[in-house]
Amino acid sequence: MKNRRDFLKLTALGGAAVVTGSLIQSCDTDKTKGTAVSKQDNKNKPIQKPVVISTWDHGMQANIPAWEILNNGGSALDAVEAGVRVVESDPNNSSVGIGGAPDREGNVSLDACIMDHKGMCGAVAALENIENPISVARKVMEDTPHVMLVGKGALEFAISKGFEEKNLLTEDSKLKWEKWLETSKYEPIINIENHDTIGMLAIDSEGNLSGSCTTSGLAYKLRGRVGDSPIIGAGLFVDNEIGAACATGLGEAIIRIAGSAIVVELMRHGYSPTEACKEAVERIIKIHGKDAAFQIGFLALNKQGEYGGYSLFSQFNFAITNKSKNELAYTEYNKEWT
């Protein structure tokens, strides 16, 4: 699999698909803005299923096991867990799981959450020494009365469930961290793997939705920092009556607007997946203004199997797999700042 840093050096993107959003059925006016707001009527639409989408080009790798489960009649929950586990276990990926970039003290800590069609959810944060935090998050959901476990408690719980401890700091990540220590300067770099995530959304053959989100967080972060990825409503949200959404990028900005929950709620009010993601990005812009020199991206999948996304800057891509396609697509983005 190509490293995304190399992948993004390619400037000839003529063959890439651009997500244009779902078909707009009608148009109302938002009187507070004086602008047209698209509305959908999904009551009689057939559901396109199964479908799986996931963030960034590593989503192509993740979609393989997820689609195998979905295509064989398996559940969306099993699919979104199995899919992101592949990326967590890839030592060449510096933003998720083993090989993830460490904090400024050299510790690799992982965050993840998972949510099913019944509204059940589980999460772990600041989890160290466990390769697949998404599976620990599922155990939290299924085997405890809680939603989130963190730090030492999360590790102890994982061990009690049979997960094996291992050193997650690969030699490559260690060398990069030691190089960073020479200046100890933190600068978010747009679309570079010092802050990225894999988020995955799926709808299965039964029409049920689930989602997952997992990351090693900001490279060289303060020890104990937690972003949006394990937070239900920020990095991920699922409402089986409406749709699901996930986020990637600078977690602090996403948390401030409860990003994924906002996207789903907008779809509840008739926005298409793309339109809902765009509105969430615009809310972040309202807060940060021209200081928003960081990437933010949202993906959404509605109950009809329609999908879309939107980002603050260009080059946010995602993998889409269904019965008719298996490809990497690029979302629309805020062209005013690019």
C-alpha atoms as one frame of an Amber mdcrd trajectory, in Angstrom:
protein
   0.000   0.000   0.000   1.303   3.425  -0.900   2.169   5.746   1.941  -0.320
   8.595   1.833   2.470  11.137   2.127   3.841   9.864  -1.206   0.383   9.424
  -2.637  -0.517  13.058  -2.047   2.533  14.229  -3.979   0.715  13.185  -7.122
  -0.927  16.248  -8.582  -2.578  14.683 -11.599  -5.911  13.692 -10.145  -7.967
  13.825 -13.303  -9.214  10.273 -12.931 -10.325  10.622  -9.330 -13.998  10.479
  -8.496 -15.500  13.542  -6.802 -18.352  13.063  -4.409 -21.214  15.309  -5.420
 -23.729  14.250  -2.784 -27.075  12.517  -2.996 -29.847  13.529  -5.367 -31.671
  16.610  -4.072 -35.393  16.084  -4.078 -36.639  19.503  -3.014 -35.359  22.838
  -1.798 -36.469  24.965   1.153 -35.214  28.315   2.327 -33.272  28.796   5.545
 -34.627  32.157   6.660 -31.781  32.717   9.115 -29.265  32.681   6.281 -31.379
  33.750   3.365 -29.932  30.917   1.317 -31.353  27.793  -0.245 -31.023  24.630
   1.812 -31.530  21.303   0.083 -33.999  18.844   1.559 -34.539  15.189   0.837
 -37.627  13.033   0.827 -36.372   9.533   1.614 -39.638   7.898   2.636 -40.076
   5.823  -0.502 -36.465   5.456  -1.601 -35.083   1.928  -1.956 -32.104   1.205
   0.280 -28.811   0.674  -1.547 -27.101  -2.060   0.453 -24.626  -3.228   1.496
 -22.185  -0.313   1.425 -18.951   0.449   3.273 -16.970   3.694   3.236 -13.787
   4.584   5.114 -11.411   7.532   5.397  -8.226   8.083   3.433  -6.416   5.784
   1.007  -5.751   3.201   3.711  -9.511   2.714   3.548  -9.002   0.684   0.374
  -7.066  -1.843   2.428  -9.615  -1.752   5.233 -12.622  -2.164   2.957 -11.446
  -5.583   1.742 -12.298  -7.609   4.873 -15.255  -5.359   5.650 -16.794  -5.978
   2.237 -16.164  -9.712   2.448 -18.281  -9.800   5.607 -21.014  -7.594   4.154
 -21.136  -9.387   0.819 -21.623 -12.689   2.630 -24.576 -11.370   4.599 -22.651
 -10.456   7.743 -23.386  -7.569  10.065 -22.230  -3.993   9.669 -20.827  -4.174
  13.206 -18.556  -7.111  12.392 -17.531  -5.405   9.155 -16.465  -2.094  10.690
 -14.454  -3.843  13.385 -12.679  -6.224  11.000 -11.962  -3.483   8.490 -10.152
  -1.039  10.740  -8.261  -3.840  12.522  -6.294  -4.333   9.296  -4.991  -0.765
   9.446  -4.350  -0.944  13.193  -2.139  -3.980  12.566  -0.166  -2.378   9.724
   3.207  -1.245  11.171   3.795   0.942   8.121   0.864   3.190   8.989   2.022
   5.933  11.335  -1.408   7.189  12.401  -3.220   4.081  13.633  -2.354   1.136
  15.881   1.094  -0.437  15.933   3.620   1.938  14.385   1.547   4.944  15.380
   3.420   8.145  16.148   4.161   8.494  19.883   3.505  11.364  22.248   6.340
  13.753  23.070   7.634  11.340  25.718   7.854   8.452  23.273   4.720   6.563
  24.339   2.281   5.253  21.731  -1.273   5.678  23.031  -4.351   4.723  21.073
  -7.991   5.883  20.961 -10.953   4.097  19.382 -14.725   3.765  19.447 -17.420
   1.622  17.860 -21.199   2.020  17.629 -23.927  -0.290  16.377 -27.455   0.038
  14.977 -29.039  -0.292  18.405 -27.259   2.792  19.723 -24.867   0.691  21.796
 -21.305   1.961  21.857 -17.899   1.422  23.415 -14.645   3.342  23.493 -11.106
   3.362  24.829  -8.729   6.293  25.158  -5.051   6.680  26.007  -4.687   2.902
  25.709  -1.087   1.671  25.507   0.509  -1.633  24.483  -2.565  -3.121  22.759
  -2.456  -3.463  18.973  -6.199  -3.445  18.243  -8.011  -0.864  20.381 -11.156
  -1.162  18.238 -11.684  -4.704  19.509 -11.167  -3.573  23.099 -13.762  -0.842
  22.480 -16.218  -3.489  21.288 -15.590  -5.489  24.466 -16.331  -2.368  26.511
 -19.615  -2.049  24.618 -20.635  -5.678  24.948 -19.163  -6.774  28.281 -19.495
  -3.730  30.553 -22.203  -1.233  31.547 -19.877   1.592  30.483 -19.147   3.458
  27.271 -15.499   4.465  27.744 -12.448   3.181  29.594  -9.182   5.117  29.627
  -5.489   4.737  30.390  -4.403   2.113  32.887  -7.959   0.964  33.482  -8.472
   0.345  29.771  -5.226  -1.650  29.621  -6.146  -3.772  32.632  -9.550  -4.463
  31.110  -7.976  -5.462  27.781  -5.591  -7.879  29.471  -8.466  -9.399  31.444
 -10.198 -10.081  28.112  -7.202 -11.919  26.696  -5.526  -9.162  24.680  -1.736
  -9.456  24.631   0.559  -6.564  25.468   3.183  -5.586  22.921   5.504  -2.710
  22.198   3.748  -0.481  19.663   6.720   1.824  18.994   8.315   0.587  15.779
  11.886   1.414  14.890  10.749   3.786  12.166   8.419   5.690  14.505  11.158
   5.818  17.131  13.658   7.325  14.686  11.144   9.976  13.595  10.376  10.823
  17.224  14.102  11.173  18.040  14.450  13.482  15.037  11.495  15.535  16.288
  13.141  15.867  19.716  15.906  17.953  18.117  13.480  20.874  17.849  10.434
  19.633  19.814   8.283  21.824  17.589   4.675  20.871  17.016   3.070  21.962
  13.766  -0.049  20.293  12.348   0.564  19.587   8.672  -2.488  19.482   6.450
  -3.142  15.975   5.078   0.072  14.528   6.525  -0.094  11.569   8.872   0.615
  13.356  12.130  -3.029  13.566  13.085  -5.107  11.240  10.966  -7.613   8.526
  11.674  -9.437   5.708  10.021 -13.171   6.027  10.349 -15.471   3.423   8.755
 -19.234   3.417   8.177 -21.293   0.512   6.832 -24.836  -0.540   6.074 -25.457
  -4.287   5.811 -27.920  -6.403   3.841 -30.450  -6.058   6.672 -30.307  -2.282
   6.356 -28.539  -1.811   9.690 -25.798   0.771  10.193 -22.627   0.655  12.301
 -19.410   2.649  12.518 -15.897   2.557  13.928 -13.098   5.054  14.459  -9.498
   4.465  15.562  -6.280   6.495  15.780  -2.964   7.007  17.520  -3.820  10.700
  17.731  -1.638  13.722  17.225   2.022  12.958  16.774   4.121  14.217  19.698
   1.031  15.264  21.647   1.046  15.976  25.363   0.879  12.727  27.297  -2.767
  11.969  28.041  -4.197  14.071  25.207  -7.378  12.615  23.714  -8.960  13.855
  20.501 -12.340  13.291  18.900 -11.825   9.733  17.663 -13.015   7.829  20.772
 -15.760  10.300  21.624 -19.251   9.233  20.579 -20.890  12.227  18.914 -17.584
  13.804  17.902 -15.478  11.285  15.976 -18.386   8.920  15.305 -22.157   8.753
  15.579 -24.771   6.261  14.373 -28.555   6.590  14.342 -30.087   3.601  12.606
 -33.208   5.556  11.652 -31.210   8.265   9.883 -27.575   7.512   9.112 -24.013
   7.550  10.392 -21.053   9.918  10.283 -17.374   9.929  11.185 -14.651  12.549
  11.264 -10.935  12.944  10.666  -8.474  15.766  11.186  -7.788  17.993  14.173
  -9.839  16.477  16.972 -10.108  19.570  19.135 -11.986  21.413  16.392 -14.334
  18.477  15.809 -15.116  18.099  19.516 -16.096  21.772  19.755 -19.104  21.246
  17.486 -19.932  17.588  18.349 -19.143  17.066  14.675 -20.464  13.614  13.789
 -23.636  14.024  15.813 -24.286  17.328  14.054 -23.897  15.664  10.654 -26.410
  12.945  11.535 -28.851  15.460  12.970 -28.660  17.533   9.798 -29.460  14.423
   7.763 -32.459  13.937  10.046 -33.656  17.346   8.875 -33.320  16.447   5.212
 -29.761  17.327   4.292 -27.962  14.959   1.955 -24.782  13.327   3.341 -22.554
  15.785   1.494 -24.617  18.818   2.482 -24.604  17.765   6.129 -20.823  17.320
   6.108 -20.384  20.712   4.471 -22.509  22.438   7.101 -20.409  20.841   9.866
 -17.206  22.135   8.267 -18.735  25.596   7.934 -19.546  25.598  11.643 -15.880
  24.918  12.378 -14.922  27.781  10.081 -17.234  30.105  12.030 -15.375  29.261
  15.237 -11.792  29.332  13.965 -11.946  31.713  11.026  -8.728  32.106   9.073
  -6.821  30.487  11.939  -8.119  27.102  10.778  -4.814  26.030   9.208  -5.637
  22.367   9.722  -7.546  19.706   7.875 -11.028  18.608   8.900 -13.063  16.040
   7.018 -16.411  14.353   7.541 -17.957  11.292   5.917 -21.615  10.355   6.108
 -23.800   7.424   5.077 -27.571   7.667   5.294 -30.230   5.013   5.819 -30.772
   4.734   2.058 -27.125   3.809   1.492 -26.281   7.210  -0.004 -22.892   8.586
   1.006 -20.922  11.788   0.853 -18.255  13.883   2.480 -16.758  17.325   2.746
 -13.480  18.789   4.004 -11.956  22.114   4.903  -9.037  21.710   2.505  -8.605
  19.611  -0.635  -7.137  16.108  -0.898  -9.424  14.400   1.625 -10.110  11.029
   0.058 -12.066   7.975   1.084 -12.691   4.412  -0.040 -16.140   3.325  -1.219
 -17.150  -0.284  -1.797 -20.574  -1.549  -2.838 -21.967  -3.957  -5.417 -21.083
  -1.674  -8.316 -17.790  -0.040  -7.313 -14.604  -0.335  -5.304 -12.690   2.898
  -5.608 -11.007   5.858  -3.979 -12.993   9.093  -4.157 -12.289  12.712  -3.226
 -14.737  14.837  -1.296 -15.782  18.352  -2.115 -13.993  20.997  -0.052 -13.976
  24.654   0.928 -12.428  26.165  -2.200 -12.259  29.665  -0.705  -9.223  28.722
   1.395  -7.391  26.340  -0.906
